[in-house]
């Protein structure tokens, strides 16, 4: 038990030093003259303050103009005559407007 007295003495010195530093820092960070804690709960809150709540991720950005939805074109061989380029390769002509067309299998 010879080692307990020096251990307790060192722990008490470290505790006092750390408590003094924490109190001095909280006094420097306060707006005015800080109130002296009166109870153990207040002293412990000064020594070991509660952790800040975790920072949540920012909400996703709002898309003002969502991308246009492409619709499947079902106008096969309608809107105009079959194009020779398509028929020569064994494909059908697909119209997506009055003058827009493409070849599809």
BELQUIWO-V377018 format. One record per residue. RES is the residue in one small letter. SS is DSSP state (alpha for helix, beta for strand, coil for the rest). NEAR is the number of other ideal C-beta (glycine too) atoms within 8 Angstrom. Layout:
RES,SS,NEAR / RES,SS,NEAR
This chain:
x,coil,3 / x,alpha,4 / x,alpha,6 / x,alpha,7 / x,alpha,7 / x,alpha,7 / x,alpha,8 / x,alpha,8 / x,alpha,8 / x,alpha,8 / x,alpha,8 / x,alpha,8 / x,alpha,8 / x,alpha,8 / x,alpha,8 / x,alpha,8 / x,alpha,8 / x,alpha,9 / x,alpha,10 / x,alpha,8 / x,alpha,8 / x,alpha,10 / x,alpha,9 / x,alpha,8 / x,alpha,8 / x,alpha,10 / x,alpha,8 / x,alpha,6 / x,alpha,5 / x,coil,8 / x,coil,2 / x,coil,4 / x,coil,4 / x,coil,7 / x,coil,4 / x,coil,4 / x,coil,8 / x,coil,4 / x,coil,6 / x,alpha,5 / x,alpha,6 / x,alpha,9 / x,alpha,9 / x,alpha,8 / x,alpha,10 / x,alpha,11 / x,alpha,8 / x,coil,4 / x,coil,5 / x,coil,4 / x,coil,4 / x,coil,4 / x,coil,4 / x,coil,4 / x,coil,3 / x,coil,4 / x,coil,3 / x,coil,4 / x,coil,4 / x,coil,4 / x,coil,4 / x,coil,4 / x,coil,5 / x,coil,3 / x,coil,4 / x,coil,4 / x,coil,4 / x,coil,4 / x,coil,4 / x,coil,4 / x,coil,4 / x,coil,4 / x,coil,7 / x,coil,4 / x,coil,9 / x,beta,8 / x,coil,8 / x,coil,6 / x,coil,7 / x,coil,8 / x,coil,4 / x,coil,8 / x,coil,9 / x,alpha,6 / x,alpha,7 / x,alpha,13 / x,alpha,10 / x,alpha,6 / x,coil,7 / x,coil,5 / x,coil,9 / x,beta,10 / x,beta,16 / x,beta,12 / x,beta,13 / x,coil,8 / x,coil,6 / x,coil,6 / x,coil,5 / x,coil,7 / x,beta,12 / x,beta,7 / x,beta,11 / x,beta,9 / x,coil,4
